[in-house]
Amino acid sequence: MAMFDKLLANLKASKKTIVFTEGTDARILSAAERLLKEGLMGVILCGNPDDVKKAAADGGFDVSAATVIDPLNYDGFEDMVKTMAELRKGKMTEDECRNFLKKSNYFGTMLVKMGKADALLGGATYSTADTVRPALQIVKTRKGASLVSSSFILFREKDGKEETIAMGDCAINLSYSDKLDKEGNVVQTAAQQLAEVAVETARTAAFFGIDPKVAVLSFSTYGSGKGGTVQLSHDAVIEARKIDPNLVIDGEFQFDAAVSAEVAKTKCPDSKVAGQANTFIFPLIEAGNIGYKIAQRLGGYEAYGPILQGLNAPINDLSRGCNAEEVYKMAIITAGMA
């Protein structure tokens, strides 16, 4: 796969270290063994060393080259507490930080923040919220980003050709509504938020070798329908063009208009995106989550993600239903983005 060629080249050029928050999980251990054997990256496993050793032995995994760190027995723990308390000044006390850092999702995120690891992959047993929350509180959003979003990169081979597309947001933002200040003034519209998701997803797509042609989806094409998310999707296109005037984006589109050249000729013949879109933006998480899973299960695409967008460091989430192969590939994606 072309997109993995680039990531592997990045890793070979500059070796990175990834931290896994669930160091005793068999899927993590299997992936870690393979990553270490292939020399792709350094691996930190969070967990009690005896428990990790036993889990590895039970599964027949050789992770002897990994670094195992127990949050409950870490020499630099109190320094970590002080650093986190400063980051969360006015929001968490030292005692609260100490309690949070006993959990591997917070502990692993602090390892990234303090430069002990370059990237983090979690979520084999943690919920998405339990991966995103410490990232937001500790690593925080990068300059220019107002929210964290996600995208999936989907790949398949068809008729001897590789096809790669991107979809966002399918995992983080449930919906979009205007953000208000204490006086009730709108400080960021729902359309501006969806536009940011579109721009970030296009950047992720470009990183993975896709020349993004972005379609903001709805159940309407150019005003053919009314109500629901139609206005949101329409306005998000306008706002996204303000953020990135060079972005090739259009909508609102129904999905058939976005991907079918024949339908596009009828519904929107002058569009530079309709009929050839490869980056799809959904106005609600329900649509996004359903959409990527239809592509995965019925369309024969391999789905990689959710890839988190807008953070200061590469921190990604796993599905709790993931397998070892998916952990392995997501580790390459995550470390390759560092």
N, C-alpha and C positions, 0 to 999 in steps of 0.2 A: 504494500500500500504506500502510495506516494507520501501521504501525510505522516506516516510513521518514519519514513526515510529522513525527513527533515528533523523530526524529534530525536531520532537516534544519532543523527549528525551533531545536534546540539549537545547531547549528553556525552558523546565521545570527545567533543572539543573542550568541554568544561564539566568535569564530573560533579554531580550534585548529590545532596543527601536528602532523603525523604523520611518523614516520621509517620509511622502508622499508629493510630491511637488505640487500636485493638490488637495488641501483640500476641494474644493467645488464640485468636480465631484461626481455624485451620485454613480458611481461604487466604487469609493474610500471610500465613506462614508458607503456604505453597507458592504464592506469588513472590514472596521475599526470597525464598530459596532460589528461584529462577533468576530474579534480578541480580542477586549476588553472584551466582554461578556465571552469568553472562557479563559480569563486570560493568553493569549499566549505571549503577549508582550506589552510594552508601545508604544503609538502611538502619533506622532507629526504630525499635519496637518498644512501645510503652507497656509496662506490666511488671509484675513480680518475676524476677529471674527464674525462680524455681518453677513457677507456674508456666512460664514461657518454655522453659526447658522440657517440662513434662508434656506440654501440648505438642511440642515439636517431635519429641520421641514417640508419642502416641500416633502421630500422623506419618512418621518416617521422614520428617523434613530436616535438612541440614541448614540451620541458620546460624552456625557458629561464627560466621563472619559479621553478623549483625551486632549492633550495639543495643543492649537491653537496658532500659532505664525505668526504675520504679519510682513513680511520683512520691511514694511514701518513704523513700529512703534515698533521696537525692542530695548530694553534698551542697549544691547551690540553691537549695529550696528557699531558704530565707531571703537570699538576694533576689530570687525570682518573685517572691511575695512583695518585696519592697518595690520592685520595678512595676509590677502589675498595679499595686496600690497607687503609684504615681500616675500611671496611665488612666486609672479609674478614679482619680482624685475627686472627692465630692460625691461620688456615686457608689463606691464600695470602701469599706474599712479594710485594714490589714487582715483582721480576723476573717472577714468575708472572703477576701482574696485567697487566704490560706486554705479555707475550706473548698473553694472552687478548684484550686490548683491540685488538690488531692485526686481530682477527676482527670482522666487521661485526655479528654477532649480539650480542656483548658490548659493542662500541662503541655500537651503537644503543641498547641497554638503559641504558647509562650516560648517554646524552644525555637519556633520559627521567628518570632518577634525579636528574640535575643541573638539571632544569628547562629544558633546551634544546628539548625536544619534549614534547608532552602525551600522546602515545600512540605505540605501535609495532605494526607489522604485518610479520611475517616468515613464512618457511616455504615460499616458492615453490620454493626449492632446498634449504633446510635441513630437517632432520627436526623433528618435534614436540619431541623431547627437546632439540634444539639451540636451540629457541626458549624452552622452559620453564626449562631449567637456569639460564641467566643471569638470567632473571626472578626465580627463587627465590633466587639468591645475591645479587642486587643490589637489586631492588625489594622483594622479600620479600612474605610474606603479610600481609594487613592484620590489625589487632587483632580477635581473636575467631575468626579462621580458622586451622585447624590443617593444612589441605592445600589444594592447588590442584586444581580439578576443571574440567570443561568441560560445555558444553551446546550443542545445536544448536537453532536456531529454524527451524521448517519452515512454509512458507506455500504455499497453493494457492487458486485460485478454483474453486468448484464450485457449479453451479446458480445462478450469479449472486451467490454469497456468498463472502466472504473467510474462510478458515479458517487459523488460526495455532496451532501447538502447539509444545511444548518437549520436548526429550529430553536426559537426562543420566545418567551420564557415558558418553560414547561415544568418548573419545579419550585420556584421561590415565591414570586409575587402572585397572590391569589387574584387580585383585581387592582384597578387603578382608580383613585379618586383624588380630587384636589386637596393639596396640603395647605393648611391654614395656620397663621400665626395666632398668638394669644388674643389679638384683637379681632380675629375672624377674617383677616385679609388673606387672599390667595397668594401663597409664595411659590407654589409650583403646581401647575395644572396636571390633571391626569394624562392629558395628551403629551405633555413634556416628559413625564415619567416613561410612558410607552415609547416615546421617541428615543430616550436614552437607552432603553433596552434594545431597540432596533440598531442604533449606532454601535453599541457594545457587541451585539451578536454579529454584526458585519465585520467588526475587527477580529473577533474570534474566528469567524469563517476564513478571513484572509490569512490569519496565522496558520490555518490548516490547509492552505493552498487553494482555497476557493476564491474565485473572482466574484465578490458578492453582488448579486442582483436581488435586491431586497423587496419582498412583497409583504405589505401589512394587510393581514387577512380580516375578513368579516363574512357575513352572509349576504353582502351587497357588493356590487361592482360599480364604482363611480356614481353612487347615489341611487342605484336601482332599488334599494330597500331602505326602510326607515326604522328608527328606534334601535333598541339594544346597543351594540357597540359600534354602530356604523359611524357616528360622528366622531367617536374616540379614535377609531382607526384612520379616518380621513384626516383629522387634525394632527395626528401623530406623524403622518407623512410630512406635513408642512413644517412641524417643529424639528423633525430630524434633518431636514434640508438646511435649517438654520444652524444646527449644531455642526453639520458636515456638508457644506455645499457641493463637495465632490462625490458624495455618496449616490450611488445609483439605486434609487428607492422610489416606489410608487404604490398606489392603493387609494382607497380601500378596494381590495379584490376578493371575489370568491375564489376558492382554491382552483377551480377549473380554469378560470381566466388567468390565473398566475402561472399555470404549468402547461396549458394546451395552446399551441400556436393557432389552431383552428378556432377555438373559442375566443382567443384574444383578438383575432381579426374581426370578429363580429362585435365584441363588447368594448374593446379599447384598442383600436388599430394603431394609434399613434404612440402607445406606451413603449418605453425602452426596457421595461421589465416584464410586462404581461407576456405569457407564453414561454418565457425562458427563465423564470425565477429559480434561484437555488438557495435562497436564504429567506425563511418564512417567520413572520412575527405574528404571534397570536395575541388577541386582546384580553384573553382570560386564561387562567391556568387550566381550567377544565378542558378548553379546546386544545391547548398546547400538549397537555399530558395525554389526552386521548389521541391526538394527531400523531405524535411521535411513536406511540405504541401500535397504532394501525400500520404505520410505515414499517415498523420493526417486525410485527407478527404476520402481516399480510403482504407487505411489499418486499420482504426479504432483505431489509436493511439491517446491518449491525449498528447498534446505537451506543455511542460513547458519551457519558455524562452522568449527572449534570455537571457541566463545567461552569464554575462560579466566575462571575464577571464583576469588575468594579473594585476588587480588593487590592491592597498594597502588596500582596504576596500570593503565590499560587496555592490555594487551599481548595480541595475538591471533595465532593461528597459521593459516596457509593450508595447504591440501592441495597437495602437489607436482603434482597433476593439475589444478590450478585453471586457469581462463581469465581473461582481462582483465576481463570483466563481474563475475566473482566477486570479484576483487581490488578493483574499484571499490566494490562494495556492502559488502564487509568493511571497507574503509577508512572508509566512512560510519558503519558500526556502531561501529568501534573509536574513532574520533575523537568520535563522538556520545556515547560513554559517558564521555568525559573531563570 
